[in-house]
Each structure stands twice: as structure tokens, then as C-alpha cells.
């Protein structure tokens, strides 16, 4: 069973909601069954999305049956119907792009039409990251930030394959997720095998077809179905990797495109995970400085980073053998506490909540706040149901990466992870084993994003981003190619900048609305 904080990039929208413990973003059921047509044993095969395909007119010419959106499903996250001007539909896409005339799956879509029809520029498609985030569930919650863009664009998002209502991957049921992995003794692969077997048993047929390249091909089909000559796209977090792969596969179809909180395409899995460990550690130490300056003697992490690291390590060690009680009756162990701490670092606006949560644990010995954060981040609702974000994340990540680590290789890397982060490193090192026994061979060690001939893509990185370190934005811009990647750097904190940094938001709006890109290398503070 994968550790939640291992995901390479989590959408800022969902992370912020997790910190505020918004119930609507955390109520669903990871025990929901996959569609019967997709439940078969997974072959040990390489995903086939890169195979060339000429799609039949029955797919490229389909017209979505837009209708008022229902309430989000259990797999998407539950909650209330978005109401208002939101419309939902499905789009048929090949299950296997190597067999474009074969079996199809239904891609769940959502849109809100441009409010100024006379100035409409087309559709603007969003992916909010994860991988594993439901765009159908997330876009209405994030739409207030995109009001200016909605004046000239239809705002559109979707559930990528394997996610939400698009052939959702399911693995363990709610009880198994609550119980956590059984003690593994000297075999750290034991819980991984249990999780993998459940994924294969419940969602085997879809597992070879949920990679990023498959979803990129879905987006180009979506472009045609929406009636757009070019794909206008806003990718956040993992959505930047998806956008880069799209640009590589379809450079001539790239429209106005923005990447925010950028995944480094030049890093392999080990490099990316070490970079993320350093990023989370840096964010934690910045939060400790904030705590010291604002709360002085009442700061639960003390007066220095070394003291704070030591105090947190002591708390986590104690929780391994003495989980903290909560008012729900559930216990907060070290894994859940670590997840809650990590989730609280995505946005500096929620550092106060982290301080309160650590203070509660140190002073009262209870874990109510950290458990609430961990639950929301992991997709667990107050009713005990989980969404399928983590299952989808594992399936997509393992379909993308070809690297399979042995226990010996993982243990050899543990010192490097501890050096990168004394708090998060040991747990993140174990995350290297998540794909070890996966039944589908991964596509490659790094995503291919070179996009010669594509229109300019605005690539925005934040110096204090814990999940996608700022260096990745410059490397993405360079990897896209000369004249394609335009790099904008923000000096700030948090995962993602649009809507939180005025300078960057203005630059993005000017690019998407007017087509005016900032100079490459521009810095916002």
C-alpha cells in the first residue's frame, strides 16, 4: 500500500482544501467497483498509448450530450451538485489506442460556458494534478479563481482515465485502508504486494491503459469533440507533465498553454523523489521559522530547525508504538501524522493550522487536527468512504515509470533520503517500492516533452514549492525546446501560484486572454 505523501505532485486546490478539512473534497468510496467490462486480470504488458492511431469518425465527430451536472459520484469525491451554469457529459475514447476501432471507455467531462459569448476564444481545458484528481469534482470549487478567464473561455475539465468516473481504478476497500498495512516484519514488500494484488483483482483490464500518454491522446480527441482547432490548456502540478507529453505528441495542436507548479521532466523517479524530500524539508523549515517568529516560546517546534526536526522526530517515534487518540475513536499513528504534516505545507496560509495541530499533539496528546488533514488529503470522508485518488495515482504513476526497485536498492538509498529530509526522507525512501510488483511494465524512466514547432508555453515555478521544486520549471521550459518554453519564476511559498501571486496571475491572464507572453526569465516577487 503506497504512502500518500509519495505522490510527486498534488494539486494546490485539493491540498488547500485538505488543510481546511473541507468535507466536500473528502467524501467518497474507494471500495466502489470498477465497471464490469473493465474487470479482468491485467496482462504483464507495456502500455500501448504511444502506438500511432487514426481515430474513426464515430469518435472524432461525436457530440457530447451536455446536461446539468449531477452530484459527484463516490469515486469523484461526493458532495453536492455544482448547479448554476455547470454542464456535464461523457466522451467515448478507445480503451487501447493501438486498437482505435475496439472497445471504448467513457471520459467524464464538465464545462461552464464563456460568460461573454461575443469575445469567446474557445475552450480552456484544466488538469489539476495528482495524478488522480477528479477534474469534474475540482473545477467548480476552483472556478472563482478563473472568473476573468471564464469571460472568454469555456472552462472545461475531465476525469482522466483511471480517475473518478472515467474507468476508475479501485484497489483496497474502506476498511482495509482504515486498518492500514499489516506488520511486515523484515519484508517491506509485503504491504505492497497486498495492495497490488487488490488493484489487479478489481481493475486489471484498465491498468495497462491509464498512462499519461493515453490521457494526452484523450485530450486531443477532446479538442476535436469540443470543436477547437488548438488545445488551450492549463496544467497544474502533475497536469504540467500531462501537458508536456501532450505537446510532445501533438506539437502542432498546442494552443495557449500554461504550466503552474511544474514537474521536472529531466528527473527519473529517484531524482524526483529526492528532490521532493528536499522540497518538503525546506517548506517545513520555513514553517518552523514562521512559528518561531510569530509564536515565540509557544511555538511547538522550538527556536530552530534542528530543534524542530528533533521534536517532530520524537513525536513520530512515539506515535509508532503509542498512537494518539482522537474524538472519532480512531488513532493517529506515525504514518497518518506524517501525511498530515506534509499536506499542511502546500500553502503558507495554513502554517498556523500546522502549528495548532502540532501544539495539540504535544500539549494534549490528541491527534484530531492532524487526522483531519491526513483524511482530507487521502480522500477519506467523514462517513468513512475514500475516493479513488490514491489508487488512481498508483496506477498512473506505475504505468508511466519503467523503474522497478528492489528492497536492496531501496535500502541503499535510505541514507540519501535521510540526508535530504530527516523528517520525510525515511518514509519517502520506502515509496520507491510502490511499483516493484506492479503487473504492467512502465513506459519509460522519464516523460518525453520535447515539442519542436509548438506554440509558446508559459511555465511558472515558485521558489518555495515543496512538491514540485522550482528548478523543475526551468528544466521543463528548456526541455520543451527553444522558442516553446517561456519560464516565469515567482519568489514565494506554496504549491502553485495562480490566484495567490498578483504578478504571476496578471502575466498568466495576459498570456491566455491576449496572447502576450512575458519575457523568458521574468521574475515575480
C-alpha positions as CSV (number, residue, x, y, z in Angstrom):
1,X,0.0,0.0,0.0
2,X,1.6,3.3,-1.1
3,X,2.4,6.1,1.3
4,X,0.2,9.1,0.5
5,X,3.0,11.7,0.6
6,X,4.9,9.9,-2.1
7,X,2.8,11.3,-4.9
8,X,5.1,13.5,-7.0
9,X,2.7,16.4,-7.2
10,X,-0.6,17.2,-5.6
11,X,-2.9,19.9,-6.9
12,X,-2.8,23.0,-4.9
13,X,-6.6,23.3,-4.9
14,X,-7.0,19.9,-3.3
15,X,-4.1,20.4,-0.9
16,X,-5.5,23.7,0.4
17,X,-8.9,22.1,0.8
18,X,-7.3,19.3,2.8
19,X,-5.8,21.8,5.2
20,X,-9.1,23.4,5.8
21,X,-10.7,20.0,6.2
22,X,-13.4,20.8,3.6
23,X,-15.7,17.7,3.9
24,X,-16.9,18.1,0.3
25,X,-13.5,17.3,-1.0
26,X,-13.1,14.2,1.1
27,X,-16.2,12.1,0.9
28,X,-16.1,9.1,-1.4
29,X,-15.7,5.3,-1.5
30,X,-12.5,3.7,-2.8
31,X,-14.4,0.4,-2.4
32,X,-16.7,1.2,-5.4
33,X,-16.4,-1.4,-8.1
34,X,-14.9,-0.8,-11.5
35,X,-17.3,-1.2,-14.4
36,X,-17.8,-4.9,-15.1
37,X,-16.4,-4.5,-18.6
38,X,-13.1,-3.4,-17.2
39,X,-12.6,-6.1,-14.5
40,X,-10.2,-8.7,-15.8
41,X,-6.7,-9.8,-14.8
42,X,-4.1,-7.4,-16.1
43,X,-1.6,-8.8,-18.6
44,X,2.1,-8.1,-18.0
45,X,2.3,-5.7,-20.9
46,X,3.7,-2.3,-21.7
47,X,1.0,0.4,-22.1
48,X,0.3,1.0,-25.8
49,X,-0.7,4.6,-25.9
50,X,2.3,5.7,-28.0
51,X,1.2,3.5,-30.9
52,X,0.1,5.5,-33.9
53,X,-3.7,5.6,-34.4
54,X,-6.1,7.1,-36.8
55,X,-9.3,7.5,-34.9
56,X,-12.6,6.7,-36.6
57,X,-15.1,9.4,-37.4
58,X,-17.5,7.9,-34.9
59,X,-15.2,9.1,-32.2
60,X,-13.8,12.4,-33.6
61,X,-17.3,13.5,-34.7
62,X,-19.2,12.7,-31.6
63,X,-21.3,15.4,-30.0
64,X,-21.4,15.4,-26.2
65,X,-24.8,15.4,-24.7
66,X,-24.3,18.3,-22.2
67,X,-26.8,18.4,-19.3
68,X,-26.9,19.8,-15.8
69,X,-24.3,18.0,-13.6
70,X,-25.4,15.5,-11.0
71,X,-23.8,15.3,-7.6
72,X,-20.3,14.0,-7.8
73,X,-20.1,10.2,-7.5
74,X,-18.4,8.3,-4.7
75,X,-15.3,7.8,-6.8
76,X,-15.1,11.5,-7.6
77,X,-15.4,12.6,-4.0
78,X,-19.1,13.0,-3.3
79,X,-20.8,16.2,-2.2
80,X,-23.5,18.4,-3.8
81,X,-24.2,19.0,-7.5
82,X,-22.4,22.2,-8.7
83,X,-25.6,23.7,-10.0
84,X,-25.7,27.0,-11.8
85,X,-24.2,27.0,-15.3
86,X,-22.2,23.8,-14.9
87,X,-22.9,21.1,-17.5
88,X,-21.6,17.5,-17.7
89,X,-21.3,15.0,-20.4
90,X,-19.2,11.9,-21.4
91,X,-16.9,11.4,-24.4
92,X,-16.1,7.9,-25.8
93,X,-12.4,7.2,-26.2
94,X,-10.6,3.9,-27.2
95,X,-9.6,1.8,-24.2
96,X,-6.5,0.9,-26.2
97,X,-5.2,3.4,-28.7
98,X,-3.5,0.7,-30.6
99,X,-7.0,-0.6,-31.4
100,X,-8.9,2.6,-32.2
101,X,-11.9,0.7,-33.5
102,X,-12.1,-1.6,-30.5
103,X,-13.6,-1.3,-27.0
104,X,-14.2,2.2,-25.6
105,X,-14.4,3.9,-22.3
106,X,-16.4,7.0,-21.2
107,X,-14.4,10.1,-20.2
108,X,-16.3,12.2,-17.8
109,X,-16.4,15.9,-18.8
110,X,-17.6,19.2,-17.2
111,X,-17.8,22.7,-18.5
112,X,-19.0,26.2,-17.8
113,X,-19.6,28.3,-20.9
114,X,-17.8,31.6,-21.5
115,X,-19.8,34.4,-19.9
116,X,-19.0,36.9,-22.8
117,X,-20.0,34.9,-25.8
118,X,-19.0,37.7,-28.2
119,X,-15.4,37.5,-27.1
120,X,-15.2,33.7,-26.7
121,X,-11.8,32.3,-27.6
122,X,-12.7,28.6,-27.3
123,X,-12.3,26.1,-24.5
124,X,-9.7,26.1,-21.8
125,X,-9.1,22.6,-20.5
126,X,-7.8,22.1,-17.0
127,X,-5.9,19.2,-15.3
128,X,-5.5,19.8,-11.5
129,X,-2.8,17.2,-10.9
130,X,-2.3,14.2,-8.7
131,X,-2.2,12.2,-10.8
132,X,-5.6,11.1,-9.6
133,X,-7.5,14.3,-9.1
134,X,-11.1,14.4,-10.5
135,X,-11.3,17.5,-12.7
136,X,-15.1,17.1,-12.7
137,X,-15.1,17.4,-8.9
138,X,-12.4,20.1,-8.6
139,X,-13.1,22.7,-11.3
140,X,-16.4,24.1,-9.8
141,X,-14.6,24.5,-6.4
142,X,-11.7,26.4,-8.1
143,X,-13.7,28.4,-10.6
144,X,-13.8,31.6,-8.6
145,X,-10.1,32.0,-9.3
146,X,-10.7,31.7,-13.0
147,X,-13.5,34.2,-13.4
148,X,-11.6,36.5,-15.7
149,X,-10.6,33.6,-17.9
150,X,-14.2,32.4,-17.9
151,X,-15.3,35.6,-19.6
152,X,-13.6,34.5,-22.8
153,X,-13.2,30.7,-22.4
154,X,-15.5,27.8,-21.8
155,X,-13.9,26.4,-18.6
156,X,-13.5,22.6,-19.2
157,X,-12.1,19.8,-17.1
158,X,-12.4,16.0,-17.0
159,X,-11.7,12.9,-15.1
160,X,-8.5,11.3,-16.6
161,X,-8.8,7.6,-17.3
162,X,-8.5,5.6,-14.1
163,X,-9.8,8.6,-12.1
164,X,-13.3,9.4,-10.7
165,X,-16.0,8.4,-13.2
166,X,-13.6,7.5,-16.1
167,X,-13.0,3.8,-15.7
168,X,-11.9,4.3,-12.1
169,X,-9.1,2.1,-10.7
170,X,-10.1,0.6,-7.4
171,X,-7.8,-1.4,-5.0
172,X,-8.4,-1.8,-1.3
173,X,-11.8,-1.2,0.3
174,X,-12.5,1.4,3.0
175,X,-11.9,-1.0,5.9
176,X,-8.5,-2.1,4.6
177,X,-7.5,1.5,4.0
178,X,-8.5,2.5,7.5
179,X,-6.7,-0.5,9.0
180,X,-3.5,0.3,7.2
181,X,-0.9,-2.3,6.2
182,X,-0.4,-5.3,8.4
183,X,3.0,-5.5,10.1
184,X,5.5,-6.6,7.5
185,X,8.4,-7.7,9.7
186,X,11.5,-7.9,7.7
187,X,9.7,-7.8,4.3
188,X,8.8,-4.2,3.3
189,X,7.3,-5.5,0.1
190,X,4.5,-7.4,1.9
191,X,2.0,-4.5,2.1
192,X,3.0,-3.5,-1.5
193,X,2.0,-7.0,-2.7
194,X,-1.3,-6.9,-0.9
195,X,-2.1,-3.5,-2.5
196,X,-1.0,-4.5,-5.9
197,X,-3.0,-7.8,-5.9
198,X,-6.1,-5.9,-4.9
199,X,-5.6,-3.4,-7.8
200,X,-5.1,-6.2,-10.3
201,X,-8.1,-8.1,-9.0
202,X,-10.5,-5.1,-9.1
203,X,-9.2,-3.1,-12.1
204,X,-6.9,-5.4,-14.0
205,X,-8.2,-4.7,-17.5
206,X,-7.8,-0.9,-17.3
207,X,-4.3,-0.9,-15.7
208,X,-2.3,-1.1,-19.0
209,X,-4.2,1.9,-20.4
210,X,-4.1,4.6,-17.8
211,X,-0.7,6.1,-18.5
212,X,-0.1,9.8,-19.2
213,X,0.3,9.3,-22.9
214,X,-3.1,7.6,-23.1
215,X,-4.7,10.6,-21.3
216,X,-2.8,13.0,-23.6
217,X,-4.4,11.3,-26.6
218,X,-7.8,11.6,-24.8
219,X,-7.1,15.3,-24.6
220,X,-6.5,15.6,-28.4
221,X,-9.7,13.7,-29.0
222,X,-11.4,16.1,-26.5
223,X,-10.1,19.0,-28.5
224,X,-11.8,17.7,-31.6
225,X,-15.0,16.9,-29.9
226,X,-15.1,20.4,-28.3
227,X,-14.7,21.9,-31.8
228,X,-11.3,23.6,-31.2
229,X,-8.6,23.8,-33.8
230,X,-6.0,24.1,-31.0
231,X,-5.9,22.8,-27.4
232,X,-5.9,25.7,-24.9
233,X,-4.7,24.2,-21.7
234,X,-4.0,25.0,-18.0
235,X,-2.0,22.3,-16.2
236,X,-1.2,22.3,-12.5
237,X,1.3,20.1,-10.8
238,X,1.1,16.6,-12.5
239,X,-1.0,18.4,-15.0
240,X,2.2,20.0,-16.3
241,X,3.7,16.6,-17.0
242,X,0.5,15.7,-18.8
243,X,0.7,18.9,-20.8
244,X,4.3,18.4,-21.7
245,X,3.5,14.9,-23.0
246,X,0.6,16.3,-25.0
247,X,2.9,18.9,-26.5
248,X,5.4,16.2,-27.5
249,X,2.8,14.1,-29.1
250,X,0.8,16.9,-30.8
251,X,3.0,20.0,-31.1
252,X,1.0,21.5,-34.0
253,X,-2.2,21.3,-31.9
254,X,-0.8,23.3,-28.9
255,X,-2.8,26.5,-28.3
256,X,-2.4,28.9,-25.4
257,X,-1.0,26.8,-22.6
258,X,0.1,27.4,-19.0
259,X,2.0,25.1,-16.7
260,X,1.9,26.0,-12.9
261,X,3.8,24.1,-10.2
262,X,5.9,22.2,-12.7
263,X,7.1,18.6,-12.6
264,X,10.7,18.3,-13.7
265,X,10.7,16.1,-16.8
266,X,14.5,15.6,-16.7
267,X,14.5,13.7,-13.4
268,X,14.0,10.0,-13.1
269,X,11.9,8.6,-10.2
270,X,14.8,8.5,-7.7
271,X,15.9,12.1,-8.5
272,X,12.3,13.3,-8.4
273,X,11.6,11.7,-5.1
274,X,14.8,13.0,-3.5
275,X,14.0,16.5,-4.9
276,X,10.6,16.3,-3.3
277,X,12.0,15.2,0.0
278,X,14.3,18.3,-0.1
279,X,11.3,20.5,-1.1
280,X,9.1,19.3,1.8
281,X,12.0,19.7,4.3
282,X,12.7,23.2,3.1
283,X,9.0,24.1,3.4
284,X,8.8,22.6,6.8
285,X,11.8,24.6,8.0
286,X,10.3,27.8,6.6
287,X,7.1,27.0,8.5
288,X,9.3,26.4,11.6
289,X,10.8,29.9,11.2
290,X,7.4,31.4,10.9
291,X,6.3,29.5,14.0
292,X,9.3,30.8,16.0
293,X,8.8,34.4,14.9
294,X,5.0,34.5,15.5
295,X,4.6,32.2,18.5
296,X,7.9,32.6,20.3
297,X,8.0,30.4,23.4
298,X,4.7,28.9,22.4
299,X,6.0,27.5,19.1
300,X,5.7,23.7,19.3
301,X,8.8,23.3,17.1
302,X,11.0,25.4,19.2
303,X,13.5,28.0,18.3
304,X,15.5,26.4,15.4
305,X,15.2,24.0,12.6
306,X,17.4,21.4,14.3
307,X,15.2,21.6,17.4
308,X,12.0,21.4,15.4
309,X,13.3,18.4,13.4
310,X,14.2,16.6,16.6
311,X,10.9,17.4,18.3
312,X,8.9,16.1,15.3
313,X,11.0,13.0,15.0
314,X,10.4,12.3,18.7
315,X,6.7,12.7,18.2
316,X,6.6,10.4,15.2
317,X,8.7,7.8,17.0
318,X,6.3,7.8,20.0
319,X,3.3,7.5,17.7
320,X,4.7,4.3,16.2
321,X,4.1,2.5,19.5
322,X,1.5,4.8,21.1
323,X,-0.9,6.2,18.6
324,X,-2.7,9.3,19.7
325,X,-6.4,9.2,20.5
326,X,-8.9,11.3,18.6
327,X,-12.6,12.2,19.3
328,X,-13.6,9.9,16.3
329,X,-12.3,6.9,18.2
330,X,-9.7,6.3,15.6
331,X,-6.0,6.5,16.4
332,X,-3.4,8.8,14.9
333,X,-0.2,6.8,14.1
334,X,3.1,8.0,12.8
335,X,2.1,7.5,9.1
336,X,-1.1,9.5,9.3
337,X,0.7,12.2,11.4
338,X,3.4,12.5,8.7
339,X,0.8,12.7,6.0
340,X,-0.9,15.5,7.9
341,X,2.3,17.4,8.4
342,X,3.2,17.1,4.7
343,X,-0.2,18.1,3.5
344,X,-0.1,21.2,5.6
345,X,3.0,22.5,3.8
346,X,1.4,23.1,0.4
347,X,0.3,26.6,1.3
348,X,1.8,29.1,3.7
349,X,-1.7,30.4,4.5
350,X,-2.2,27.2,6.5
351,X,1.0,27.2,8.5
352,X,-1.0,28.4,11.5
353,X,-3.1,25.3,11.3
354,X,0.0,23.1,11.3
355,X,1.3,25.0,14.4
356,X,-2.1,24.4,16.1
357,X,-2.0,20.7,15.1
358,X,1.5,20.1,16.5
359,X,0.6,22.0,19.6
360,X,-2.4,19.9,20.2
361,X,-0.3,16.7,19.8
362,X,2.5,17.9,22.1
363,X,0.3,19.6,24.8
364,X,-2.8,17.4,24.9
365,X,-1.6,14.2,23.4
366,X,-4.5,14.1,20.9
367,X,-4.4,14.0,17.2
368,X,-7.7,15.4,16.0
369,X,-6.3,18.2,13.7
370,X,-3.6,16.1,12.1
371,X,-6.0,13.2,11.5
372,X,-8.5,15.6,9.8
373,X,-5.8,16.9,7.5
374,X,-4.5,13.4,6.7
375,X,-8.0,12.2,6.0
376,X,-8.9,15.0,3.7
377,X,-5.6,14.7,1.8
378,X,-6.1,10.9,1.4
379,X,-9.6,11.3,0.2
380,X,-11.4,9.9,3.3
381,X,-14.8,11.5,4.1
382,X,-16.4,11.8,7.5
383,X,-18.6,8.9,6.5
384,X,-15.6,6.6,6.3
385,X,-15.6,6.3,2.5
386,X,-12.4,7.0,0.4
387,X,-12.3,8.4,-3.1
388,X,-10.1,6.6,-5.7
389,X,-7.4,9.3,-5.8
390,X,-4.6,7.2,-4.3
391,X,-5.5,4.1,-6.3
392,X,-5.5,6.1,-9.5
393,X,-2.3,7.8,-8.5
394,X,-0.5,4.5,-8.1
395,X,-1.8,3.0,-11.3
396,X,-0.9,6.1,-13.4
397,X,2.5,6.5,-11.8
398,X,3.4,2.8,-12.3
399,X,2.1,2.9,-15.9
400,X,4.4,5.8,-16.6
401,X,7.7,4.8,-14.9
402,X,9.7,1.8,-16.1
403,X,11.9,1.6,-13.0
404,X,11.2,-1.2,-10.5
405,X,13.3,-1.0,-7.3
406,X,14.4,-4.0,-5.3
407,X,14.4,-3.9,-1.5
408,X,18.3,-3.8,-1.5
409,X,18.2,-0.8,-3.9
410,X,15.7,1.0,-1.7
411,X,17.8,0.4,1.4
412,X,20.9,1.6,-0.4
413,X,19.1,4.9,-1.0
414,X,17.8,5.4,2.6
415,X,20.9,7.5,3.7
416,X,20.4,9.9,0.8
417,X,16.7,10.3,1.7
418,X,17.5,10.9,5.4
419,X,20.1,13.5,4.3
420,X,17.5,15.2,2.1
421,X,14.9,15.2,4.9
422,X,15.3,13.9,8.4
423,X,11.5,14.2,8.8
424,X,10.1,12.9,5.5
425,X,13.1,11.0,4.0
426,X,12.8,7.6,5.7
427,X,9.2,7.2,4.7
428,X,9.7,8.5,1.2
429,X,12.5,6.1,0.6
430,X,10.1,3.2,1.2
431,X,7.9,4.8,-1.5
432,X,10.4,3.6,-4.1
433,X,8.9,0.1,-3.8
434,X,5.4,1.1,-4.8
435,X,5.7,-0.1,-8.4
436,X,8.0,-3.1,-7.7
437,X,5.4,-5.8,-8.2
438,X,3.1,-3.9,-10.5
439,X,1.6,-6.1,-13.2
440,X,2.1,-3.7,-16.0
441,X,5.5,-2.6,-17.4
442,X,6.0,1.1,-17.2
443,X,6.5,3.3,-20.3
444,X,9.9,4.9,-19.6
445,X,12.2,6.3,-16.9
446,X,11.3,10.0,-17.9
447,X,8.5,11.6,-19.7
448,X,9.1,12.9,-23.3
449,X,8.2,16.6,-23.6
450,X,10.3,18.0,-26.5
451,X,7.8,19.9,-28.6
452,X,9.6,21.4,-31.6
453,X,7.2,23.6,-33.6
454,X,4.7,24.1,-30.8
455,X,3.3,27.5,-29.8
456,X,4.9,29.1,-26.8
457,X,4.0,27.6,-23.4
458,X,4.2,29.6,-20.2
459,X,6.0,27.7,-17.5
460,X,5.6,29.0,-13.9
461,X,7.6,27.9,-10.9
462,X,7.6,29.0,-7.3
463,X,10.8,29.1,-5.2
464,X,9.1,27.8,-2.1
465,X,7.2,25.0,-3.7
466,X,7.5,21.8,-1.6
467,X,6.1,19.3,-4.0
468,X,7.5,20.5,-7.3
469,X,10.8,22.3,-6.6
470,X,11.3,25.5,-8.7
471,X,14.2,24.0,-10.6
472,X,11.8,21.8,-12.5
473,X,10.1,24.8,-14.2
474,X,13.3,25.9,-15.8
475,X,14.1,22.4,-16.9
476,X,10.7,21.9,-18.3
477,X,10.9,25.2,-20.3
478,X,14.3,24.1,-21.7
479,X,13.1,20.6,-22.4
480,X,10.1,21.8,-24.4
481,X,12.6,23.4,-26.8
482,X,13.8,26.8,-28.0
483,X,11.0,29.2,-28.7
484,X,8.5,27.0,-26.9
485,X,9.1,27.1,-23.1
486,X,8.8,30.6,-21.5
487,X,9.9,30.5,-17.9
488,X,8.4,32.7,-15.2
489,X,9.8,32.4,-11.6
490,X,7.9,33.5,-8.5
491,X,9.7,34.2,-5.3
492,X,7.2,32.9,-2.8
493,X,5.8,29.9,-0.9
494,X,3.4,27.2,-1.7
495,X,2.4,24.7,-4.4
496,X,1.1,26.7,-7.4
497,X,0.9,30.5,-7.8
498,X,-2.1,31.4,-9.9
499,X,-4.6,33.3,-7.8
500,X,-2.2,33.7,-4.9
501,X,0.6,35.9,-6.5
502,X,-0.7,39.0,-8.2
503,X,2.2,39.5,-10.6
504,X,2.1,35.9,-11.9
505,X,-1.7,35.9,-12.1
506,X,-1.6,39.0,-14.2
507,X,1.1,37.5,-16.5
508,X,-0.9,34.3,-17.0
509,X,-4.1,36.2,-17.7
510,X,-2.4,38.4,-20.3
511,X,-1.0,35.3,-22.0
512,X,-4.2,33.3,-22.0
513,X,-6.5,36.2,-22.9
514,X,-4.4,38.5,-25.1
515,X,-1.7,36.0,-26.2
516,X,1.0,38.2,-24.7
517,X,3.8,36.2,-23.1
518,X,6.3,37.7,-20.6
519,X,9.9,37.7,-21.4
520,X,11.6,34.3,-20.8
521,X,13.3,34.5,-17.4
522,X,10.9,37.0,-15.8
523,X,10.8,37.0,-12.0
524,X,7.8,37.9,-9.8
525,X,8.1,38.6,-6.1
